[in-house]
Amino acid sequence: MKTIRLLIVAILLLFISCTKNTTIIFQDDFEKYESQKQPISPWFTSGEGLVYVDTSKSYSGKQSICFESGEGFKNRAFITMESEIITSLDRFYGSMYMFVEEASPDGVHWTMIQASGKTPNGFHSEIRYGGQHQKRIMANYDTNPIKTDCWHHTQFKIPEKKWFSVQWFFDRKSNNAKLRIDGKLVHELNANDIDKGCLANDNNQKWTFPIFEQLTLGWVDYQKGGGSRKIWIDDVILSKEKLD
């Protein structure tokens, strides 16, 4: 009887473990890559900034990804993944740990998370999280070839000089996005109404989300004059369900 009970417990634990893991669609702790090299598939890099596997800082394990970006868009430091896993989803959750040495100065617009692709209306769109004024977090929406460049500011300043958790949610059916920092909800597109608008009106002030063809992480300062940035990310997870 004892053997049977132990067998039942083992089966239940295996079932719980498998059930839990089915919600996670991708994860990367960056331990499998060679130090001081760029991460490889499924990631590719873009921009003239530096992107490399680093051992000087990590949230877990021994390695993380370091991004050293410069002034203006061409000096961005990004990693991007293209995957049928996210393209097939109407919504997904993401999380990572992040260390920002020093955020962009007041007035410089930055992006650190971006999902992009073609919308059902035929134009390309990008939904982003970054910031701008007094280092405060901001959601941003931009399109091409039509012009929008919409913003949605928050009152929350990005942490600096420490590891913090970042959790985001993108839903293309409801055109909604959420961002949590260290578990605190700091932004929800369809709930908050703080300093919201668009520079152009080609989409009638709407944020039409795309099919998720690409996910991009890292850092870009869109304007010059802000100096260089250095940040790290670790333990990236993408999930079909909300992450703890």
Contacts in CASP RR format, 6 or more apart in sequence:
PFRMAT RR
TARGET T0000
AUTHOR 0000-0000-0000
METHOD contacts of the structure
MODEL  1
MKTIRLLIVAILLLFISCTKNTTIIFQDDFEKYESQKQPISPWFTSGEGL
VYVDTSKSYSGKQSICFESGEGFKNRAFITMESEIITSLDRFYGSMYMFV
EEASPDGVHWTMIQASGKTPNGFHSEIRYGGQHQKRIMANYDTNPIKTDC
WHHTQFKIPEKKWFSVQWFFDRKSNNAKLRIDGKLVHELNANDIDKGCLA
NDNNQKWTFPIFEQLTLGWVDYQKGGGSRKIWIDDVILSKEKLD
22 240 0 8 1.000
23 239 0 8 1.000
23 240 0 8 1.000
23 241 0 8 1.000
24 237 0 8 1.000
24 238 0 8 1.000
24 239 0 8 1.000
24 240 0 8 1.000
25 85 0 8 1.000
25 86 0 8 1.000
25 89 0 8 1.000
25 92 0 8 1.000
25 238 0 8 1.000
25 239 0 8 1.000
25 240 0 8 1.000
26 42 0 8 1.000
26 81 0 8 1.000
26 83 0 8 1.000
26 85 0 8 1.000
26 86 0 8 1.000
26 236 0 8 1.000
26 237 0 8 1.000
26 238 0 8 1.000
27 235 0 8 1.000
27 236 0 8 1.000
27 237 0 8 1.000
27 238 0 8 1.000
28 39 0 8 1.000
28 43 0 8 1.000
28 235 0 8 1.000
28 236 0 8 1.000
29 60 0 8 1.000
29 61 0 8 1.000
29 63 0 8 1.000
29 234 0 8 1.000
29 235 0 8 1.000
29 236 0 8 1.000
30 39 0 8 1.000
30 53 0 8 1.000
30 63 0 8 1.000
30 64 0 8 1.000
30 65 0 8 1.000
30 234 0 8 1.000
31 61 0 8 1.000
31 62 0 8 1.000
31 63 0 8 1.000
33 39 0 8 1.000
33 40 0 8 1.000
33 53 0 8 1.000
33 63 0 8 1.000
34 53 0 8 1.000
35 53 0 8 1.000
35 54 0 8 1.000
35 55 0 8 1.000
35 63 0 8 1.000
36 52 0 8 1.000
36 53 0 8 1.000
36 54 0 8 1.000
37 52 0 8 1.000
37 53 0 8 1.000
38 45 0 8 1.000
38 51 0 8 1.000
38 52 0 8 1.000
38 53 0 8 1.000
39 45 0 8 1.000
39 51 0 8 1.000
39 53 0 8 1.000
39 65 0 8 1.000
39 79 0 8 1.000
42 81 0 8 1.000
42 82 0 8 1.000
42 83 0 8 1.000
43 79 0 8 1.000
43 80 0 8 1.000
43 81 0 8 1.000
44 79 0 8 1.000
44 80 0 8 1.000
44 81 0 8 1.000
45 51 0 8 1.000
45 77 0 8 1.000
45 78 0 8 1.000
45 79 0 8 1.000
45 80 0 8 1.000
46 76 0 8 1.000
46 78 0 8 1.000
46 80 0 8 1.000
46 216 0 8 1.000
47 74 0 8 1.000
47 75 0 8 1.000
47 76 0 8 1.000
47 77 0 8 1.000
47 78 0 8 1.000
48 74 0 8 1.000
48 75 0 8 1.000
48 76 0 8 1.000
49 67 0 8 1.000
49 68 0 8 1.000
49 69 0 8 1.000
49 70 0 8 1.000
49 75 0 8 1.000
49 76 0 8 1.000
49 77 0 8 1.000
50 66 0 8 1.000
50 67 0 8 1.000
50 68 0 8 1.000
50 77 0 8 1.000
51 65 0 8 1.000
51 66 0 8 1.000
51 67 0 8 1.000
51 68 0 8 1.000
51 77 0 8 1.000
51 78 0 8 1.000
51 79 0 8 1.000
51 218 0 8 1.000
52 65 0 8 1.000
52 66 0 8 1.000
53 63 0 8 1.000
53 64 0 8 1.000
53 65 0 8 1.000
53 66 0 8 1.000
54 63 0 8 1.000
54 64 0 8 1.000
54 65 0 8 1.000
54 66 0 8 1.000
54 232 0 8 1.000
55 62 0 8 1.000
55 63 0 8 1.000
56 66 0 8 1.000
57 64 0 8 1.000
57 66 0 8 1.000
57 99 0 8 1.000
57 232 0 8 1.000
58 64 0 8 1.000
58 232 0 8 1.000
58 234 0 8 1.000
59 97 0 8 1.000
59 99 0 8 1.000
59 163 0 8 1.000
59 234 0 8 1.000
59 235 0 8 1.000
60 97 0 8 1.000
60 234 0 8 1.000
60 235 0 8 1.000
63 234 0 8 1.000
64 99 0 8 1.000
64 232 0 8 1.000
64 233 0 8 1.000
64 234 0 8 1.000
65 79 0 8 1.000
65 232 0 8 1.000
65 233 0 8 1.000
65 234 0 8 1.000
66 230 0 8 1.000
66 231 0 8 1.000
66 232 0 8 1.000
67 77 0 8 1.000
67 78 0 8 1.000
67 218 0 8 1.000
67 219 0 8 1.000
67 229 0 8 1.000
67 230 0 8 1.000
67 231 0 8 1.000
67 232 0 8 1.000
67 233 0 8 1.000
68 77 0 8 1.000
68 228 0 8 1.000
68 229 0 8 1.000
68 230 0 8 1.000
69 75 0 8 1.000
69 76 0 8 1.000
69 77 0 8 1.000
69 218 0 8 1.000
69 219 0 8 1.000
69 220 0 8 1.000
69 221 0 8 1.000
69 228 0 8 1.000
69 229 0 8 1.000
70 76 0 8 1.000
70 77 0 8 1.000
70 221 0 8 1.000
70 227 0 8 1.000
70 228 0 8 1.000
70 229 0 8 1.000
71 221 0 8 1.000
71 223 0 8 1.000
71 224 0 8 1.000
71 225 0 8 1.000
71 226 0 8 1.000
71 227 0 8 1.000
71 228 0 8 1.000
72 220 0 8 1.000
72 221 0 8 1.000
72 222 0 8 1.000
72 223 0 8 1.000
72 224 0 8 1.000
73 220 0 8 1.000
73 222 0 8 1.000
75 220 0 8 1.000
75 221 0 8 1.000
76 218 0 8 1.000
76 219 0 8 1.000
76 220 0 8 1.000
76 221 0 8 1.000
77 218 0 8 1.000
77 219 0 8 1.000
77 220 0 8 1.000
77 229 0 8 1.000
78 216 0 8 1.000
78 217 0 8 1.000
78 218 0 8 1.000
78 219 0 8 1.000
78 220 0 8 1.000
79 216 0 8 1.000
79 217 0 8 1.000
79 218 0 8 1.000
80 214 0 8 1.000
80 215 0 8 1.000
80 216 0 8 1.000
80 217 0 8 1.000
81 214 0 8 1.000
81 215 0 8 1.000
82 213 0 8 1.000
82 214 0 8 1.000
83 215 0 8 1.000
85 238 0 8 1.000
86 92 0 8 1.000
86 115 0 8 1.000
86 212 0 8 1.000
86 213 0 8 1.000
86 215 0 8 1.000
86 238 0 8 1.000
87 211 0 8 1.000
87 212 0 8 1.000
87 213 0 8 1.000
89 212 0 8 1.000
89 240 0 8 1.000
90 171 0 8 1.000
90 172 0 8 1.000
90 173 0 8 1.000
91 169 0 8 1.000
91 170 0 8 1.000
91 171 0 8 1.000
91 172 0 8 1.000
91 173 0 8 1.000
92 169 0 8 1.000
92 170 0 8 1.000
92 212 0 8 1.000
92 238 0 8 1.000
92 239 0 8 1.000
92 240 0 8 1.000
93 167 0 8 1.000
93 168 0 8 1.000
93 169 0 8 1.000
93 238 0 8 1.000
93 239 0 8 1.000
93 240 0 8 1.000
93 241 0 8 1.000
93 242 0 8 1.000
93 243 0 8 1.000
94 167 0 8 1.000
94 168 0 8 1.000
94 169 0 8 1.000
94 236 0 8 1.000
94 237 0 8 1.000
94 238 0 8 1.000
94 239 0 8 1.000
94 243 0 8 1.000
95 165 0 8 1.000
95 166 0 8 1.000
95 167 0 8 1.000
95 168 0 8 1.000
95 235 0 8 1.000
95 236 0 8 1.000
95 237 0 8 1.000
95 239 0 8 1.000
95 243 0 8 1.000
96 165 0 8 1.000
96 166 0 8 1.000
96 217 0 8 1.000
96 233 0 8 1.000
96 234 0 8 1.000
96 235 0 8 1.000
96 236 0 8 1.000
96 237 0 8 1.000
97 163 0 8 1.000
97 164 0 8 1.000
97 165 0 8 1.000
97 166 0 8 1.000
97 233 0 8 1.000
97 234 0 8 1.000
97 235 0 8 1.000
98 112 0 8 1.000
98 163 0 8 1.000
98 164 0 8 1.000
98 165 0 8 1.000
98 166 0 8 1.000
98 231 0 8 1.000
98 232 0 8 1.000
98 233 0 8 1.000
98 234 0 8 1.000
99 161 0 8 1.000
99 162 0 8 1.000
99 163 0 8 1.000
99 164 0 8 1.000
99 231 0 8 1.000
99 232 0 8 1.000
99 233 0 8 1.000
100 158 0 8 1.000
100 159 0 8 1.000
100 160 0 8 1.000
100 161 0 8 1.000
100 229 0 8 1.000
100 231 0 8 1.000
101 160 0 8 1.000
101 161 0 8 1.000
101 229 0 8 1.000
101 230 0 8 1.000
101 231 0 8 1.000
102 160 0 8 1.000
102 161 0 8 1.000
102 229 0 8 1.000
102 230 0 8 1.000
103 110 0 8 1.000
103 131 0 8 1.000
103 135 0 8 1.000
103 157 0 8 1.000
103 158 0 8 1.000
103 160 0 8 1.000
103 229 0 8 1.000
104 110 0 8 1.000
104 131 0 8 1.000
104 132 0 8 1.000
104 135 0 8 1.000
104 221 0 8 1.000
104 226 0 8 1.000
104 229 0 8 1.000
105 135 0 8 1.000
105 226 0 8 1.000
105 227 0 8 1.000
106 133 0 8 1.000
106 134 0 8 1.000
106 135 0 8 1.000
107 132 0 8 1.000
107 133 0 8 1.000
107 223 0 8 1.000
108 132 0 8 1.000
108 221 0 8 1.000
108 222 0 8 1.000
108 223 0 8 1.000
108 225 0 8 1.000
108 226 0 8 1.000
109 130 0 8 1.000
109 131 0 8 1.000
109 132 0 8 1.000
109 138 0 8 1.000
109 140 0 8 1.000
109 221 0 8 1.000
109 222 0 8 1.000
109 223 0 8 1.000
110 130 0 8 1.000
110 131 0 8 1.000
110 132 0 8 1.000
110 219 0 8 1.000
110 220 0 8 1.000
110 221 0 8 1.000
110 222 0 8 1.000
110 229 0 8 1.000
111 128 0 8 1.000
111 129 0 8 1.000
111 130 0 8 1.000
111 131 0 8 1.000
111 140 0 8 1.000
111 218 0 8 1.000
111 219 0 8 1.000
111 220 0 8 1.000
111 222 0 8 1.000
112 129 0 8 1.000
112 130 0 8 1.000
112 166 0 8 1.000
112 217 0 8 1.000
112 218 0 8 1.000
112 219 0 8 1.000
112 231 0 8 1.000
113 128 0 8 1.000
113 129 0 8 1.000
113 130 0 8 1.000
113 166 0 8 1.000
113 168 0 8 1.000
113 216 0 8 1.000
113 217 0 8 1.000
113 218 0 8 1.000
114 126 0 8 1.000
114 127 0 8 1.000
114 128 0 8 1.000
114 129 0 8 1.000
114 214 0 8 1.000
114 215 0 8 1.000
114 216 0 8 1.000
114 217 0 8 1.000
115 126 0 8 1.000
115 127 0 8 1.000
115 128 0 8 1.000
115 170 0 8 1.000
115 209 0 8 1.000
115 210 0 8 1.000
115 212 0 8 1.000
115 214 0 8 1.000
115 215 0 8 1.000
115 216 0 8 1.000
116 124 0 8 1.000
116 125 0 8 1.000
116 126 0 8 1.000
116 127 0 8 1.000
116 210 0 8 1.000
116 212 0 8 1.000
116 213 0 8 1.000
116 214 0 8 1.000
116 216 0 8 1.000
117 124 0 8 1.000
117 125 0 8 1.000
117 126 0 8 1.000
117 210 0 8 1.000
117 211 0 8 1.000
117 212 0 8 1.000
117 213 0 8 1.000
117 214 0 8 1.000
118 124 0 8 1.000
118 125 0 8 1.000
118 210 0 8 1.000
118 211 0 8 1.000
118 213 0 8 1.000
119 125 0 8 1.000
119 143 0 8 1.000
119 208 0 8 1.000
119 209 0 8 1.000
119 210 0 8 1.000
119 211 0 8 1.000
120 208 0 8 1.000
120 211 0 8 1.000
121 208 0 8 1.000
123 143 0 8 1.000
123 144 0 8 1.000
123 145 0 8 1.000
123 146 0 8 1.000
123 203 0 8 1.000
124 143 0 8 1.000
124 144 0 8 1.000
124 145 0 8 1.000
124 210 0 8 1.000
125 141 0 8 1.000
125 142 0 8 1.000
125 143 0 8 1.000
125 148 0 8 1.000
125 208 0 8 1.000
125 209 0 8 1.000
125 210 0 8 1.000
126 140 0 8 1.000
126 141 0 8 1.000
126 142 0 8 1.000
126 143 0 8 1.000
126 210 0 8 1.000
127 139 0 8 1.000
127 140 0 8 1.000
127 141 0 8 1.000
127 170 0 8 1.000
127 177 0 8 1.000
127 207 0 8 1.000
127 209 0 8 1.000
127 210 0 8 1.000
128 139 0 8 1.000
128 140 0 8 1.000
128 141 0 8 1.000
128 142 0 8 1.000
129 137 0 8 1.000
129 138 0 8 1.000
129 139 0 8 1.000
129 140 0 8 1.000
129 168 0 8 1.000
129 177 0 8 1.000
129 179 0 8 1.000
129 187 0 8 1.000
130 137 0 8 1.000
130 138 0 8 1.000
130 139 0 8 1.000
130 140 0 8 1.000
130 158 0 8 1.000
131 137 0 8 1.000
131 138 0 8 1.000
131 140 0 8 1.000
131 153 0 8 1.000
131 158 0 8 1.000
132 138 0 8 1.000
132 151 0 8 1.000
132 153 0 8 1.000
133 153 0 8 1.000
134 157 0 8 1.000
135 157 0 8 1.000
135 158 0 8 1.000
135 160 0 8 1.000
136 153 0 8 1.000
136 154 0 8 1.000
136 155 0 8 1.000
136 156 0 8 1.000
136 157 0 8 1.000
136 158 0 8 1.000
137 153 0 8 1.000
137 154 0 8 1.000
137 156 0 8 1.000
137 157 0 8 1.000
137 158 0 8 1.000
137 179 0 8 1.000
137 181 0 8 1.000
137 186 0 8 1.000
137 187 0 8 1.000
138 151 0 8 1.000
138 152 0 8 1.000
138 153 0 8 1.000
138 154 0 8 1.000
139 151 0 8 1.000
139 152 0 8 1.000
139 154 0 8 1.000
139 177 0 8 1.000
139 179 0 8 1.000
139 187 0 8 1.000
139 189 0 8 1.000
140 149 0 8 1.000
140 150 0 8 1.000
140 151 0 8 1.000
140 152 0 8 1.000
141 148 0 8 1.000
141 149 0 8 1.000
141 150 0 8 1.000
141 151 0 8 1.000
141 152 0 8 1.000
141 198 0 8 1.000
141 207 0 8 1.000
142 148 0 8 1.000
142 149 0 8 1.000
142 150 0 8 1.000
143 149 0 8 1.000
143 202 0 8 1.000
143 203 0 8 1.000
143 208 0 8 1.000
146 202 0 8 1.000
146 203 0 8 1.000
147 199 0 8 1.000
147 200 0 8 1.000
147 202 0 8 1.000
148 198 0 8 1.000
148 199 0 8 1.000
148 200 0 8 1.000
148 201 0 8 1.000
148 202 0 8 1.000
148 203 0 8 1.000
149 198 0 8 1.000
149 199 0 8 1.000
149 200 0 8 1.000
150 196 0 8 1.000
150 197 0 8 1.000
150 198 0 8 1.000
150 199 0 8 1.000
150 205 0 8 1.000
150 207 0 8 1.000
151 195 0 8 1.000
151 196 0 8 1.000
151 197 0 8 1.000
151 198 0 8 1.000
151 199 0 8 1.000
152 187 0 8 1.000
152 189 0 8 1.000
152 192 0 8 1.000
152 194 0 8 1.000
152 195 0 8 1.000
152 196 0 8 1.000
152 197 0 8 1.000
153 194 0 8 1.000
153 195 0 8 1.000
153 196 0 8 1.000
154 186 0 8 1.000
154 187 0 8 1.000
154 192 0 8 1.000
154 194 0 8 1.000
155 194 0 8 1.000
156 181 0 8 1.000
156 184 0 8 1.000
156 186 0 8 1.000
156 187 0 8 1.000
158 181 0 8 1.000
159 181 0 8 1.000
159 182 0 8 1.000
163 234 0 8 1.000
164 181 0 8 1.000
164 182 0 8 1.000
165 180 0 8 1.000
165 181 0 8 1.000
165 182 0 8 1.000
165 183 0 8 1.000
166 179 0 8 1.000
166 180 0 8 1.000
166 181 0 8 1.000
167 179 0 8 1.000
167 180 0 8 1.000
167 181 0 8 1.000
167 183 0 8 1.000
167 243 0 8 1.000
168 177 0 8 1.000
168 178 0 8 1.000
168 179 0 8 1.000
168 180 0 8 1.000
169 176 0 8 1.000
169 177 0 8 1.000
169 178 0 8 1.000
169 179 0 8 1.000
169 242 0 8 1.000
170 176 0 8 1.000
170 177 0 8 1.000
170 209 0 8 1.000
170 212 0 8 1.000
171 177 0 8 1.000
171 209 0 8 1.000
172 209 0 8 1.000
172 210 0 8 1.000
172 211 0 8 1.000
172 212 0 8 1.000
174 190 0 8 1.000
175 189 0 8 1.000
175 190 0 8 1.000
175 206 0 8 1.000
175 207 0 8 1.000
175 208 0 8 1.000
175 209 0 8 1.000
176 188 0 8 1.000
176 189 0 8 1.000
176 190 0 8 1.000
177 187 0 8 1.000
177 188 0 8 1.000
177 189 0 8 1.000
178 185 0 8 1.000
178 187 0 8 1.000
178 188 0 8 1.000
178 189 0 8 1.000
179 185 0 8 1.000
179 186 0 8 1.000
179 187 0 8 1.000
179 188 0 8 1.000
180 186 0 8 1.000
189 207 0 8 1.000
197 205 0 8 1.000
198 205 0 8 1.000
215 238 0 8 1.000
217 233 0 8 1.000
217 236 0 8 1.000
218 231 0 8 1.000
218 233 0 8 1.000
219 229 0 8 1.000
219 231 0 8 1.000
221 227 0 8 1.000
221 229 0 8 1.000
237 243 0 8 1.000
END
